[in-house]
Amino acid sequence: MGEYANASGCYQQLLGIMPDNEEYKLYYAQCLYKDSAFQEATKVACQIDSQEYRGKSLKLQAAAKFAEGDMKGSQNLIEQNSADDPDTEINLGCILYKEGRFDEALKKFKTANQIVGYRADLSYNIALSYYSMKQYTPALKFIGEIIEHGIRDYPELSVGVNTEGIEVHSVGNTQILHETALIEAFNLKAAVELHMKDFEAAKEALTDMPPRTEEELDHVTLHNMAIIHMEEKPSEGFAKMQFLLENPPFPPETFPNLLIIYIKYEYYDLAADLLAQYPDLAASYLSTSLYEFLEARILQETSPEEAFGRFDQMATALAEKLRKLTKLVQQSRQNHDEDGLKKHLNDYEEAMDKYIPVLMAQAKIYWDLENYTKVEALFRKSVEFCSENDTWRLNVAHVLFMQENKYKDAASFYEPIVKKHYENILSVSAIVLANLCVSYIMTSQNEEAEELMRKIEREEEQLAANDAEKKIYHLCIVNLVIGTLYCAKGNFEFGVSRVMKSLEPYQKKLGTDTWFYAKRCFLALIENMAKQMLIVRDSVVEECLQFLQHCESKCFLRDIPHSICILAYGRDVKAVIEQPLEEKPLHEGRNTVTYESRLLKSLILQIVEQTQ
């Protein structure tokens, strides 16, 4: 049941009656350890003198030292155990892993694996070591081994039934579940899939777990659920992360991840408050580079110039490090030093992972000022390191696109991204596809644009055949962006017409994102009509009014003659996605496409009435 505090109280009472019972002392120490009372557990374990329990006592003391971060003390205790005991190799491997020596830890775990055969916890340690070395394929192999054993040997744990949509009762946090290491394996699988950018597989890994209620979830699972579902359930995600911080022990990633998510959602005040509230956690869980980066991002909100200076210092230092590592990689290749090459390549990747966010934070300062020339110049300075980086290439494409006279250059950066995923084109962001189509159109490559749109349409039709209820917006957004372009160029009749047709059928295409593009075009049209800068044919005005009526409601005949049922298309579609932590939420009735379409229709009718 996991009620270690109550259990330790019971053993304490038993020892009051039988103070010399060594077995009770061991169980008492184990309960204290499980309750995170590590010093008390060590104190009790040290009182165990019998040879029968000496080995277990030493292991428990070593585990307590390990939990407290005393690696040297833990190692000294482990080495007092028999060298023939497989647990000695495993425990030494754990210390090596904690010290970041993942390859050495892996060797220890594999040696133990050869001695004892399959053991779920050992297979997990091997998988975790591969994961930390960024060798995801062998990591998934050992994770799969744990899951396969769990499914075959313990069918009562109901692995995968949640994903299949079958309702089952919680299996609870039993000792059997703990021994299978299934929870740890599925959490690690989710982390691997997340690093490989397969977000659906990451979500599926968490739902494949043996079912438990939310109250029964361990802290690692709770953290991972918050992270993986943050996009669709941000409010719940923030609540889970805050709960973890207030209820230690929690995964070490919790504190930095919550700060990063605050920054992502532009809650700079909350990020600053969190750093001020938990200086001890900042010292324990944030590297110097991450702390400096977060401080600069928070400063960016109030003092962008000073923040830019800080980012520039970071970028210069990282650029110099990348140049040195490039030389070391080249030297290792020339000397055929495989171990050195592997190490320097890993160091280069780690440095690049730090450099890209700093560079993008710098670029965002200029981007927000709409100074796209400066953004481009910033990216050109970093081309020697980033030319093959997907994030860099994507953002270069965006900034070239925004300058309006560099569509051909933008297309040359968008094309490799699209071609890389051409067989699964719907995995590419809709805005990337839309911008590439516009770039083709603006450079008179209409055939390429049409072929790309046909490819998107075919994939959408295939996906719709498998799931008729699923909303797919890619082709719709492509057409919306093209329509917006024509409106921006002053051709409102063609542009608005394309926008309206792109949203058919409304029940599948009308969403918050698609409505955003549509209403911008209508607002631009209304503004030009109000200023009498544009004359629109009556037929086009009528078409616009009908479209807005469709966005608001639809009509169909029921089986009863002369009975008409009116259902709102836009009533359940939010006009704006609210920030998750807003103190004053938007009015539910007004934050709908129905409400906004009525406003737009009213404005058009007012203008028509005034012109008549």
C-alpha positions in Angstrom: 0.0 0.0 0.0 3.0 2.3 0.3 2.2 3.7 3.7 5.8 3.6 4.9 5.4 6.2 7.7 2.7 4.0 9.3 4.7 0.9 8.8 7.9 2.4 10.3 5.8 3.4 13.4 4.6 -0.2 13.8 8.2 -1.6 13.5 9.4 1.0 16.1 6.8 -0.3 18.5 7.8 -3.9 17.8 11.4 -3.0 18.5 10.4 -1.5 21.8 9.1 -4.9 22.7 11.9 -7.0 21.0 14.9 -4.6 20.8 17.4 -7.3 19.7 15.3 -8.6 16.7 17.7 -7.9 13.8 15.0 -8.7 11.2 12.7 -6.0 12.6 15.6 -3.5 12.6 16.2 -4.2 8.9 12.5 -3.8 8.0 12.3 -0.6 10.2 15.3 0.9 8.3 13.8 -0.1 5.0 10.5 1.7 5.8 12.4 4.8 6.9 14.4 4.7 3.7 11.2 4.4 1.6 9.8 7.4 3.6 12.9 9.4 2.5 14.2 9.6 6.1 17.7 8.6 4.9 19.7 9.6 8.0 17.4 7.8 10.3 17.4 4.8 8.1 21.3 4.8 8.1 21.3 5.1 11.9 19.0 2.1 12.4 20.9 0.0 9.7 24.2 0.6 11.5 22.8 -1.1 14.6 22.4 -4.4 12.7 25.3 -6.6 13.8 24.4 -10.2 12.7 26.2 -11.7 9.7 22.9 -12.9 8.3 21.7 -9.4 7.6 25.0 -7.6 7.2 24.9 -7.6 3.4 21.4 -6.2 3.2 22.3 -3.6 5.9 25.3 -2.4 3.8 23.2 -2.2 0.7 20.6 -0.2 2.5 23.2 2.2 3.9 24.7 2.6 0.5 21.3 3.4 -1.0 20.7 6.0 1.6 24.0 7.7 0.9 23.2 7.5 -2.8 19.9 9.2 -2.3 21.6 11.9 -0.2 24.1 12.5 -3.1 27.1 11.1 -1.2 28.5 9.0 -4.1 31.9 8.4 -2.4 30.3 7.2 0.8 27.9 5.0 -1.1 30.7 3.5 -3.1 32.7 2.7 0.0 29.8 0.8 1.5 29.1 -1.1 -1.8 32.7 -2.2 -2.1 32.4 -3.9 1.4 29.9 -6.3 -0.1 31.1 -9.5 -1.9 32.5 -8.9 -5.4 30.7 -12.1 -6.5 27.3 -10.5 -5.6 25.7 -9.3 -8.9 24.1 -6.4 -6.9 27.6 -5.0 -6.3 28.1 -4.6 -10.1 24.6 -3.1 -10.4 25.1 -0.6 -7.6 28.5 0.4 -8.8 26.9 0.9 -12.2 24.3 3.2 -10.6 27.1 5.4 -9.1 28.8 5.6 -12.5 25.6 6.6 -14.1 24.9 9.3 -11.4 28.4 10.7 -12.2 27.5 10.9 -15.9 29.8 8.1 -16.9 27.1 6.4 -18.9 29.3 4.1 -21.0 31.1 2.7 -18.0 27.7 2.2 -16.2 26.4 0.4 -19.2 29.3 -2.1 -19.0 28.6 -2.8 -15.3 24.9 -3.4 -16.0 25.6 -5.7 -19.0 28.1 -7.7 -16.9 25.4 -8.2 -14.2 22.9 -9.1 -16.9 25.1 -11.9 -18.2 25.3 -13.3 -14.7 21.7 -13.1 -13.5 19.8 -13.2 -16.8 16.7 -11.2 -17.4 15.7 -8.9 -14.6 13.3 -6.1 -15.2 15.1 -3.4 -13.1 18.4 -4.4 -14.8 17.0 -4.2 -18.3 15.6 -0.8 -17.4 19.1 0.4 -16.2 20.6 -0.7 -19.5 17.8 1.1 -21.5 18.3 4.2 -19.4 22.1 4.2 -20.0 21.5 3.9 -23.8 19.0 6.7 -23.6 21.4 9.0 -21.8 24.0 8.2 -24.5 21.4 9.2 -27.1 21.4 5.7 -28.5 17.6 5.4 -28.8 17.4 2.3 -30.9 19.0 -0.1 -28.4 17.2 1.8 -25.6 13.9 0.9 -27.3 15.0 -2.7 -27.7 15.4 -3.2 -23.9 12.3 -1.2 -23.2 10.4 -3.5 -25.5 11.8 -6.5 -23.7 10.5 -5.2 -20.3 7.0 -4.6 -21.9 6.9 -8.0 -23.6 7.7 -9.8 -20.3 5.1 -7.7 -18.5 2.3 -8.5 -21.0 3.2 -12.2 -21.2 3.8 -12.9 -17.5 1.2 -10.5 -15.9 -1.9 -10.2 -18.1 -3.8 -9.0 -15.1 -1.9 -5.7 -15.3 -3.9 -4.7 -18.4 -1.1 -3.2 -20.4 -2.4 -1.2 -23.4 -6.1 -1.4 -22.6 -6.4 2.4 -22.0 -5.1 3.1 -25.5 -7.6 0.7 -27.0 -10.4 2.6 -25.2 -11.4 -0.3 -22.9 -12.5 0.8 -19.5 -10.8 -1.2 -16.6 -10.3 -0.7 -12.9 -7.0 0.5 -11.5 -4.4 -2.2 -10.9 -3.0 -0.1 -8.0 0.6 0.3 -6.9 1.2 -3.3 -6.1 4.6 -5.0 -5.4 4.1 -7.0 -8.6 3.7 -3.8 -10.6 6.9 -2.4 -9.0 8.9 -5.6 -9.8 7.9 -5.6 -13.5 9.4 -2.1 -14.0 6.6 -1.4 -16.5 5.9 2.1 -15.2 9.5 3.0 -15.5 9.8 1.4 -19.0 6.7 3.3 -20.4 7.9 6.6 -18.9 11.3 6.0 -20.6 9.6 5.0 -23.8 7.6 8.3 -23.8 10.9 10.3 -23.2 12.6 8.5 -26.2 9.6 9.1 -28.5 9.6 12.8 -27.4 13.2 13.2 -28.3 12.5 11.5 -31.7 9.7 14.0 -32.3 7.0 11.3 -32.4 4.6 13.1 -30.1 1.7 10.7 -30.8 3.9 7.7 -29.9 4.9 9.5 -26.7 1.3 10.0 -25.7 0.5 6.4 -26.5 3.4 5.2 -24.3 1.7 6.9 -21.3 -1.7 5.5 -22.0 -0.3 2.0 -22.5 0.7 1.9 -18.9 -1.1 -0.4 -16.5 -4.2 1.7 -15.5 -4.1 3.7 -12.2 -6.1 6.5 -10.9 -4.6 10.0 -10.9 -4.2 9.9 -7.1 -2.1 6.7 -7.5 0.3 8.1 -10.1 4.0 8.3 -9.2 5.7 11.7 -9.6 7.6 10.8 -12.7 4.4 9.7 -14.5 2.6 12.9 -13.3 5.4 15.0 -14.6 5.5 13.3 -18.0 1.8 13.6 -18.4 2.0 17.3 -17.7 4.7 17.8 -20.3 3.3 15.6 -23.1 -0.3 17.0 -22.8 0.7 20.6 -22.2 -0.3 21.8 -25.7 -4.0 20.6 -25.4 -4.3 20.9 -21.6 -2.0 23.6 -20.4 -4.0 24.6 -17.3 -3.9 21.0 -16.0 -0.2 20.8 -16.9 0.7 23.9 -14.9 -1.4 22.6 -11.9 0.5 19.2 -12.0 3.9 20.8 -12.2 3.1 23.2 -9.3 1.8 20.2 -7.3 5.0 18.4 -7.8 7.1 21.3 -6.6 5.0 21.6 -3.5 5.2 17.9 -2.7 8.8 16.6 -2.9 10.5 14.5 -3.8 9.9 15.3 -7.5 11.8 14.5 -10.7 14.9 16.9 -11.1 13.5 18.1 -14.4 10.4 19.5 -12.8 11.8 22.9 -11.8 13.7 23.7 -15.0 10.8 22.5 -17.1 8.2 24.6 -15.3 10.4 27.7 -15.8 10.8 27.0 -19.5 7.1 26.5 -19.9 6.4 29.8 -18.2 8.7 31.4 -20.6 7.1 29.7 -23.6 3.7 31.0 -22.6 5.2 34.4 -21.9 4.5 34.3 -18.2 7.7 36.2 -17.4 6.5 37.5 -14.0 5.7 33.9 -12.9 9.1 32.7 -14.0 10.8 35.5 -12.1 8.7 34.8 -9.0 9.6 31.1 -9.2 13.3 31.8 -9.4 13.0 34.1 -6.4 10.8 31.7 -4.4 13.1 28.7 -4.8 16.8 29.9 -4.9 17.9 26.5 -3.5 16.2 24.6 -6.3 17.7 27.0 -8.8 21.2 26.3 -7.4 20.5 22.5 -7.4 18.7 21.9 -10.7 19.8 24.7 -13.1 23.1 24.7 -14.9 24.9 28.1 -15.0 24.2 28.4 -18.8 20.5 27.6 -18.3 20.2 30.0 -15.4 21.8 32.8 -17.4 19.5 32.0 -20.4 16.3 32.1 -18.3 17.4 35.4 -16.7 18.0 37.0 -20.0 14.6 35.7 -21.4 12.8 37.2 -18.3 14.7 40.5 -18.8 13.8 40.5 -22.5 10.2 41.5 -21.6 11.2 44.8 -19.9 14.6 45.6 -21.3 15.1 44.0 -24.7 18.4 45.9 -25.4 20.0 44.6 -22.3 18.7 41.1 -22.9 20.1 41.2 -26.4 23.5 42.1 -25.0 23.4 39.1 -22.6 22.3 36.8 -25.4 25.2 38.1 -27.6 27.7 37.3 -24.9 26.3 33.7 -24.6 26.2 33.3 -28.4 29.8 34.5 -28.8 31.1 32.1 -26.1 29.1 29.2 -27.6 30.3 30.0 -31.1 33.9 29.9 -30.0 33.3 26.5 -28.3 31.7 25.1 -31.4 34.7 26.2 -33.5 37.1 24.5 -31.1 35.0 21.3 -31.1 34.8 21.4 -35.0 38.6 21.3 -35.0 38.7 18.5 -32.5 36.2 16.4 -34.5 38.4 16.9 -37.7 41.5 15.9 -35.8 39.8 12.7 -34.4 38.7 11.8 -37.9 42.3 12.3 -39.3 43.8 10.2 -36.5 41.1 7.5 -36.8 40.3 8.0 -33.1 36.8 6.5 -32.8 36.4 7.1 -29.1 37.6 10.7 -29.3 35.4 11.3 -32.4 32.3 10.0 -30.5 33.0 12.2 -27.5 33.7 15.3 -29.5 30.6 14.8 -31.6 28.5 14.4 -28.5 30.0 17.6 -27.0 29.3 19.4 -30.3 25.7 18.4 -30.3 25.3 19.5 -26.6 26.9 22.9 -27.4 24.6 23.2 -30.5 21.5 22.4 -28.3 22.5 25.4 -26.2 23.4 27.7 -29.1 20.2 27.4 -31.1 17.9 28.7 -28.3 20.2 31.6 -27.6 20.3 32.5 -31.3 16.5 32.3 -31.6 16.0 34.4 -28.5 18.2 37.1 -30.1 16.3 36.8 -33.4 13.0 37.1 -31.6 13.9 40.6 -30.3 14.4 41.9 -33.8 11.4 39.8 -35.1 9.1 41.5 -32.6 10.3 44.9 -33.9 9.5 43.6 -37.5 13.2 44.3 -38.4 13.5 41.2 -40.6 16.7 42.4 -42.3 18.5 42.3 -38.9 17.1 38.8 -38.2 18.5 37.6 -41.6 21.9 39.2 -40.8 21.9 37.4 -37.4 21.2 34.1 -39.1 23.9 34.7 -41.7 26.5 35.1 -39.0 25.6 31.6 -37.7 25.6 29.8 -41.0 29.0 28.0 -40.4 27.4 26.0 -37.5 23.7 25.9 -38.3 23.4 25.3 -42.1 22.2 21.7 -41.5 20.0 22.4 -38.4 16.3 22.1 -39.2 15.2 24.7 -36.6 17.7 27.2 -38.1 16.7 26.4 -41.7 13.0 26.8 -40.9 13.4 30.2 -39.2 15.6 31.4 -42.1 12.8 30.4 -44.5 10.3 32.4 -42.4 12.4 35.5 -42.2 13.0 35.5 -46.0 9.3 34.9 -46.6 8.4 37.9 -44.4 10.5 40.3 -46.5 8.2 39.8 -49.5 11.0 40.3 -52.1 12.8 37.0 -51.3 10.2 34.4 -52.1 12.6 32.4 -54.2 15.2 32.2 -51.5 12.4 31.3 -48.9 11.2 28.4 -51.2 14.8 27.1 -51.4 14.8 26.7 -47.6 11.2 25.4 -47.3 11.6 22.8 -50.0 14.1 20.5 -48.2 11.9 20.5 -45.1 8.8 19.5 -47.1 10.7 16.9 -49.3 12.1 15.3 -46.1 8.6 14.4 -45.0 7.0 14.2 -48.5 5.6 10.7 -48.0 3.9 11.9 -44.8 3.3 15.5 -45.8 0.6 16.1 -43.2 3.3 15.8 -40.5 4.7 19.1 -41.8 3.3 22.3 -40.3 0.4 23.7 -42.3 2.0 27.2 -42.3 5.2 25.8 -43.8 3.2 24.2 -46.6 1.2 27.4 -47.1 4.2 29.6 -47.2 5.9 27.3 -49.7 2.8 27.5 -51.9 2.7 31.3 -51.7 6.4 31.4 -52.6 5.8 29.3 -55.6 2.9 31.5 -56.7 4.9 34.7 -56.2 7.7 33.3 -58.3 5.4 32.1 -61.1 5.8 28.4 -60.2 2.1 27.7 -60.3 2.5 24.1 -61.4 4.6 23.3 -58.4 2.1 25.0 -56.1 -0.8 23.1 -57.6 1.1 19.8 -57.4 1.8 20.4 -53.7 -1.8 21.2 -53.0 -3.0 18.1 -54.8 -0.6 16.0 -52.7 -2.0 17.6 -49.5 -5.5 17.0 -50.7 -4.8 13.3 -51.5 -3.4 12.7 -48.1 -6.3 14.5 -46.4 -8.8 12.3 -48.3 -6.9 9.2 -47.3 -6.9 10.2 -43.7 -10.6 11.2 -43.8 -11.4 7.8 -45.2 -9.9 6.2 -42.1 -11.4 8.7 -39.6 -14.4 10.6 -41.0 -14.8 12.7 -37.8 -11.2 13.9 -37.7 -10.7 17.6 -38.5 -7.8 18.2 -40.9 -6.8 21.8 -41.6 -3.7 21.6 -43.8 -5.2 22.3 -47.2 -7.7 24.7 -45.7 -4.9 26.8 -44.1 -2.9 26.7 -47.4 -5.9 28.2 -49.2 -6.5 30.7 -46.4 -2.9 32.0 -46.6 -3.1 32.3 -50.4 -6.5 34.1 -50.1 -4.9 36.4 -47.4 -2.0 37.2 -49.8 -4.5 38.3 -52.6 -6.3 40.4 -50.1 -3.0 42.0 -49.0 -2.3 42.8 -52.6 -5.7 44.5 -53.0 -7.5 41.8 -54.9 -10.2 41.4 -52.3 -12.9 39.7 -54.5 -10.6 36.8 -55.4 -8.9 36.6 -52.0 -12.1 36.6 -49.9 -13.7 34.2 -52.4 -10.8 31.8 -51.9 -11.0 32.2 -48.1 -14.7 31.3 -48.1 -14.4 28.3 -50.3 -11.4 27.0 -48.2 -13.7 26.6 -45.2 -16.1 24.2 -46.9 -17.5 22.0 -45.4 -17.8 24.1 -42.3 -18.2 21.3 -39.8 -14.8 20.0 -40.7 -12.8 23.1 -41.5 -14.1 25.7 -39.1 -11.7 26.0 -36.2 -10.0 28.6 -34.1 -6.9 28.8 -36.3 -8.8 28.8 -39.6 -11.2 31.4 -38.3 -8.3 33.7 -37.4 -7.2 33.9 -41.0 -10.7 34.3 -42.3 -11.7 37.1 -40.0 -8.5 39.0 -40.8 -9.5 39.1 -44.5 -13.0 40.2 -43.7 -11.8 42.9 -41.3 -9.5 44.3 -44.0 -12.3 44.2 -46.6 -14.7 46.0 -44.2 -12.0 48.6 -43.4 -11.4 49.4 -47.1 -15.2 49.5 -47.7 -15.7 51.9 -44.8 -13.0 54.2 -46.0 -14.6 54.0 -49.5 -11.2 52.9 -50.9 -12.9 49.8 -52.5 -16.1 49.2 -54.4 -17.4 45.6 -54.0 -20.0 44.1 -56.3 -23.3 43.3 -54.7 -23.0 39.6 -55.6 -19.7 39.5 -53.6 -21.3 41.3 -50.6 -24.2 38.8 -50.7 -21.8 35.9 -50.9 -19.9 37.3 -47.8 -23.2 37.6 -45.8 -24.2 34.1 -46.7 -20.8 32.8 -45.6 -21.0 34.5 -42.3 -24.5 33.2 -41.8 -23.2 29.7 -42.5 -20.4 30.2 -39.9 -23.0 31.2 -37.4 -25.6 28.5 -38.1 -26.8 25.8 -40.4 -30.3 24.5 -41.4 -31.5 21.1 -42.4 -34.9 19.4 -42.6 -35.9 16.8 -40.1 -38.2 13.8 -40.8 -41.2 15.9 -39.7 -42.5 17.9 -42.6 -42.0 21.7 -42.4 -39.9 21.3 -39.3 -36.5 23.1 -39.5 -33.7 22.6 -37.0 -31.0 25.3 -36.7 -27.7 24.3 -35.2 -24.7 26.6 -34.7 -21.5 25.7 -36.5 -19.5 28.4 -34.7 -21.1 28.2 -31.2 -18.7 25.5 -30.0 -15.6 26.9 -31.8 -13.6 29.4 -29.8 -12.6 32.6 -31.5 -9.5 32.9 -29.4 -7.5 30.3 -27.5 -7.2 31.8 -24.0 -3.9 31.8 -22.1 -4.1 28.9 -19.5 -3.5 31.1 -16.4 -5.7 34.1 -17.2 -7.3 35.6 -14.1 -10.2 37.0 -16.0 -11.4 34.5 -18.7 -13.1 35.8 -21.8 -16.9 35.8 -21.8 -18.0 32.3 -23.0 -20.7 33.6 -25.2 -18.5 36.2 -26.9 -15.5 34.1 -27.4 -17.1 32.1 -30.2 -17.1 32.2 -34.0 -20.9 32.6 -33.9 -20.6 35.9 -32.0 -17.8 37.3 -34.1 -19.5 36.3 -37.4 -22.6 38.2 -36.3 -20.4 41.2 -35.6 -18.8 41.1 -39.0 -22.2 40.6 -40.7 -23.5 43.6 -38.8 -20.6 45.8 -39.9 -21.0 44.8 -43.5 -24.8 45.6 -43.4 -24.1 49.0 -41.8 -21.7 49.9 -44.5 -24.1 48.7 -47.3 -26.9 50.8 -45.7 -24.7 53.9 -45.5 -23.6 53.6 -49.1 -27.2 53.3 -50.3 
